[in-house]
Every structure is written in C-alpha cells, then in structure tokens.
Amino acid sequence: MTARGTALLVALLATLAGYLWVVERRPAPAFPPEPAPLLAVPTAAVARVELVEGERRLTAVRGERGWTDAAGRPWSQDPVSDLLAALGALRPLATVDPDPATPGDYGLGPGGRRLELAAADGRPLLALELGERNPAWTGLYARRAGEPAVLLVGGVLAWELEKVRQAAPGGNP
C-alpha cells in the first residue's frame, strides 16, 4: 500500500468517525425531576398532627413544652418528630393509578385513615388519605386530599404511624 492510499484510508476513517460523533450521537436520557417530598415545608412549621382512623383520632399539638394531645397530656417527643422527619424525606415512589375507578381496591375512600398536618395559623400543610400496604409490604398506598391519583410511598410511613399510635398519651386508642 502506498502512502497516498494509507492517507486516503485514514481520511475516510476520520470522516466516518466524525459522522458518527456528530450525527449518530444520542442525547443523554433525560431523567424526570424528582417528586417533591410529602411534607414540602420545614418540620418546625408543623403545629398540629392528626391521625384519623375510623372513629379514633390521635392529635398532637406543638406547644412551648413540646407535643401534647388534645387534652393537654404530653407526648414523648420522638414518635411525632420522627413521623415529621419521615414525611419531610419521603417522596412518592410511583403513581400507581392516576384515576382509580375503585379506590377501595387500595384501601382508600370514605371511612379510611387520614393524616392531616397544620401550621400554627390552622393552614393545612399536608392532608393524606392512607390506604393499605402494597402486596410486597414495601410501600403504602396514599393519595393527597382532593386528588384522585393513588401514590405508592415508602413502607417506613406505616412504621412511623405505628410508633405514633403506640406512644399516644393515655394508652393506645
């Protein structure tokens, strides 16, 4: 092979490589933005936590001396604070059903569990309907009040809610 033939092959190779680099290069896959945490405000902004399960209602109110129930009995600080920290960190893992025909399939609907958080001025900060655990018990079905979409959130929320139930002043209702 002559020097001229070699130069021609190198030029052809460079042209093909340039073509592949410019034309065939695929853009990097765009990742969807991470959803906002369930509690999108600082935990210090929460002044009231209510967990409603049928006829049972657990209430925690933040006061000067910490958390108390509706009757003024003190809560242990840890369970309520841990719940708020979990809500501030948890993000929906997936939207399971954007508009379910039968929300009861997920344990949602009238008479279901609700978790409501409010600021000191009474403004709602978070209102969730809580459903059943998913079949693998790794998550919990939930939906934001007023929205039809069923979300899957981490199972740690169920654990934190159980800790709150166990620590309720005056026994576990």
C-alpha positions as CSV (number, residue, x, y, z in Angstrom):
1,M,0.0,0.0,0.0
2,T,1.3,3.4,-0.8
3,A,1.5,6.4,1.4
4,R,-1.2,8.0,-0.6
5,G,-3.6,5.0,-0.2
6,T,-2.9,5.0,3.6
7,A,-3.6,8.7,3.9
8,L,-6.9,8.2,1.9
9,L,-7.9,5.4,4.3
10,V,-7.1,7.5,7.4
11,A,-9.1,10.4,6.0
12,L,-12.0,8.1,5.3
13,L,-11.8,6.7,8.8
14,A,-11.7,10.2,10.3
15,T,-14.7,11.2,8.2
16,L,-16.7,8.2,9.3
17,A,-15.7,8.7,13.0
18,G,-16.7,12.4,12.7
19,Y,-20.1,11.4,11.1
20,L,-20.8,9.0,14.0
21,W,-19.7,11.6,16.6
22,V,-21.9,14.4,15.2
23,V,-24.9,12.7,13.6
24,E,-25.4,9.4,15.4
25,R,-24.6,10.6,18.9
26,R,-27.7,10.1,21.0
27,P,-28.6,12.7,23.6
28,A,-28.3,11.6,27.2
29,P,-31.5,10.2,28.6
30,A,-33.5,12.9,30.4
31,F,-34.5,11.8,33.9
32,P,-37.8,13.1,35.2
33,P,-37.5,15.5,38.0
34,E,-37.7,14.0,41.5
35,P,-41.1,14.5,43.0
36,A,-41.4,16.8,46.0
37,P,-41.4,15.3,49.5
38,L,-44.7,14.6,51.0
39,L,-44.1,17.4,53.5
40,A,-42.8,20.3,51.5
41,V,-42.3,22.7,54.4
42,P,-39.8,22.5,57.3
43,T,-40.9,20.3,60.1
44,A,-40.8,23.2,62.5
45,A,-43.7,24.8,60.6
46,V,-46.0,21.9,61.7
47,A,-48.0,22.8,64.8
48,R,-50.7,20.1,64.7
49,V,-50.8,16.5,63.6
50,E,-54.0,14.5,63.4
51,L,-54.3,10.8,62.6
52,V,-57.9,9.7,62.0
53,E,-58.7,6.0,61.8
54,G,-62.5,5.5,61.6
55,E,-63.8,6.8,64.9
56,R,-60.4,7.0,66.5
57,R,-58.5,10.3,66.4
58,L,-55.0,10.9,67.6
59,T,-53.9,14.5,67.9
60,A,-50.5,16.0,68.7
61,V,-50.3,19.8,69.2
62,R,-46.9,21.6,69.4
63,G,-46.6,23.9,72.4
64,E,-43.9,25.7,74.3
65,R,-43.0,22.5,76.2
66,G,-43.3,20.1,73.3
67,W,-46.1,17.9,71.9
68,T,-49.3,17.4,73.8
69,D,-52.5,15.6,72.9
70,A,-55.9,17.4,72.6
71,A,-56.4,17.1,76.3
72,G,-53.0,18.6,77.1
73,R,-51.3,15.3,78.1
74,P,-47.6,15.3,77.0
75,W,-46.4,13.1,74.1
76,S,-43.0,11.6,74.0
77,Q,-41.1,13.9,71.6
78,D,-39.5,11.1,69.4
79,P,-42.5,9.5,67.7
80,V,-44.1,12.7,66.5
81,S,-40.8,14.2,65.5
82,D,-39.7,11.0,63.7
83,L,-43.0,11.0,61.8
84,L,-42.5,14.6,60.6
85,A,-38.9,13.8,59.6
86,A,-40.1,10.8,57.6
87,L,-42.7,12.9,55.9
88,G,-40.1,15.5,55.1
89,A,-37.9,12.9,53.5
90,L,-40.4,10.6,51.8
91,R,-41.2,11.1,48.2
92,P,-43.8,9.2,46.2
93,L,-42.2,6.2,44.7
94,A,-44.7,5.9,41.9
95,T,-48.2,6.9,40.8
96,V,-49.9,3.6,40.9
97,D,-53.2,4.7,39.4
98,P,-53.8,8.3,38.2
99,D,-57.6,8.0,38.4
100,P,-58.8,4.8,40.0
101,A,-62.4,3.6,39.3
102,T,-62.5,1.8,42.7
103,P,-60.2,3.5,45.3
104,G,-61.3,0.9,47.8
105,D,-59.0,-1.6,46.0
106,Y,-56.2,0.4,47.6
107,G,-57.8,0.8,51.0
108,L,-58.8,4.3,50.2
109,G,-62.2,6.0,50.4
110,P,-64.8,7.0,53.0
111,G,-64.0,5.9,56.5
112,G,-60.4,5.3,55.6
113,R,-57.3,6.6,57.5
114,R,-56.3,10.2,57.2
115,L,-53.2,12.1,58.2
116,E,-53.5,15.8,58.5
117,L,-50.8,18.3,59.3
118,A,-51.5,22.0,60.0
119,A,-49.5,25.2,60.7
120,A,-49.9,27.3,63.8
121,D,-52.4,29.5,62.0
122,G,-54.5,26.5,61.1
123,R,-53.4,26.4,57.4
124,P,-53.3,22.8,56.1
125,L,-49.7,21.7,55.3
126,L,-50.4,18.1,54.3
127,A,-53.6,16.0,54.1
128,L,-53.2,12.4,53.1
129,E,-55.6,9.6,52.7
130,L,-53.8,6.4,53.8
131,G,-54.6,3.0,52.3
132,E,-53.3,-0.5,52.6
133,R,-49.8,-1.7,52.1
134,N,-48.8,-3.0,48.7
135,P,-48.6,-6.8,48.3
136,A,-44.8,-6.9,49.0
137,W,-45.3,-4.7,52.1
138,T,-42.6,-2.4,50.9
139,G,-44.9,0.6,50.4
140,L,-48.2,2.2,51.4
141,Y,-50.9,3.4,49.1
142,A,-51.8,7.0,49.7
143,R,-53.4,10.0,48.0
144,R,-53.3,13.7,48.7
145,A,-56.7,15.1,49.8
146,G,-58.7,16.3,46.8
147,E,-56.6,14.5,44.2
148,P,-57.6,11.2,42.6
149,A,-54.1,9.8,41.9
150,V,-53.1,6.8,44.1
151,L,-49.4,7.1,45.1
152,L,-47.1,4.5,46.5
153,V,-45.0,5.8,49.3
154,G,-42.3,4.0,51.3
155,G,-43.4,1.5,53.9
156,V,-41.4,3.4,56.6
157,L,-44.5,5.7,56.8
158,A,-46.6,2.8,58.1
159,W,-43.9,2.1,60.7
160,E,-43.7,5.7,61.8
161,L,-47.5,5.8,62.2
162,E,-47.4,2.7,64.3
163,K,-44.8,4.3,66.5
164,V,-47.1,7.3,67.0
165,R,-50.1,5.0,67.8
166,Q,-48.0,3.1,70.4
167,A,-46.8,6.3,72.0
168,A,-50.2,8.0,72.3
169,P,-50.8,9.6,75.7
170,G,-53.4,7.7,77.7
171,G,-52.7,4.4,76.0
172,N,-53.1,3.2,72.5
173,P,-56.7,4.1,71.5
